[in-house]
Amino acid sequence: MIKPNRNLLWSALVAACLTKSIGAAADTVWVSKDCTGGPCTVQGGPYPTLGFFRLTGSSFGWSATYTGTPQRFWVSQGGANMADTQLSTSNGDLGGTANLPLGNWYISIKTALMGPGNYSVQGPAVHGDPHITTTNGVHYDLQGAGEFVLLKHSDNGFEVQTRMTPLATVAPLPPDPHTGLSSCVSLNTAAAIRAGRQRVTYQPNLSGQPDPSGMQLRVDGQLVRVGAGGLTLNDGTKIFRDAATGEVRVDFRDQSLVRITPHWWKERGVWYLDFDLTPPNRSMGIVGEIPREGGWLPALSDGTSMGPMPTSLTDRFKALYVKFADSWRVSDSTTLFDYAPHTSTKTYTMKTWPPEDGICELPFTVPLIGVNQDVAERACKGVFIPHLKRSCVQDVMVTGNLDIGKGYVLSQGLPRYKIRVPNGKPNDVAKE
């Protein structure tokens, strides 16, 4: 049951913590509740325990879309059928950033304190035509071409790198709400991870020939197969691979996590990737923390601040795509990727992408023709985490690829848990 004194204590703690962020490290999870016609149906994903998420850093983002009452968002460390910490600061509050003690938490979806709707907790991530969610919950776009450090923590032997590949389109993305910049687009097409002293890569065939059957998983350059029980590395890190979806999950001993979801684009003959990250606290990279005051981008690789956002769009573009992007590009000495003979990180580098003039052309490539917003909205119907829904609609509009919506649903996390609970009064708590 809910104890009023504990409720007040936790509410005060949340209110105090909302003013300060030291970097997020949370699993991205979702739950939904439908109370149409009798007992409520609750479901959630991507993990089999309803509403469960881990905090390895104190700050995280949350969002809600309400379809009934009460319109509140609660969490608990005791389970999804308990509620002792309220994230929403007012009735109908749609989302924000919160700070909580590290450990295991649950979205309190089984309680009657949370009404019908969709609820999510979001950690750092990179989705679609790269839309980034930083470690402190800021959303911004970076459409580079080459190989970059997403996040690294040298003390923990943790690092994640991505390969971004440019995509020719008739029109660029609309202006990013955070940076104000419109941009041609890219895709994440390969991933590389450091786990202690070992390298893990998830890439297309090194031959360069598209293979719709799947991507290749390597450890220290050697192809590996991962059984149902996973594969354990030298430092205890475990790798899991979903045989049905190709999703790769890397679980580190300190509870850090990397989830990579692949998507096959048949018409273009290319694999592209989404990343969901639960990194060690204070990790740095293009997904690193953006200062809440006086900053607009994460720090450079040497820890130097990017300072305030430039006033002119031209200066802003150069700051993002020259100074900042180049700071986090990998080199021959820092790359974690595997390469075919006579190729290197330079093979994939195009420092002129994206072009500032918004003409999104590539040699020997027919540009993709986009679709209108209504078509894109229908393609993204199954995506309900708000920032993912916005990104999905934008990506479908600019590329015309309706299957992107299915990819976002997969990255959002397929339902893994479903149960009926009473639709009681607000002070009732659903029992198992």
Summary of the structure (lengths in Angstrom):
residues: 432
radius of gyration: 21.4
end to end distance: 12.8
largest distance: 67.3
contacts: 1480
relative contact order: 0.18
helix: 15%
strand: 33%
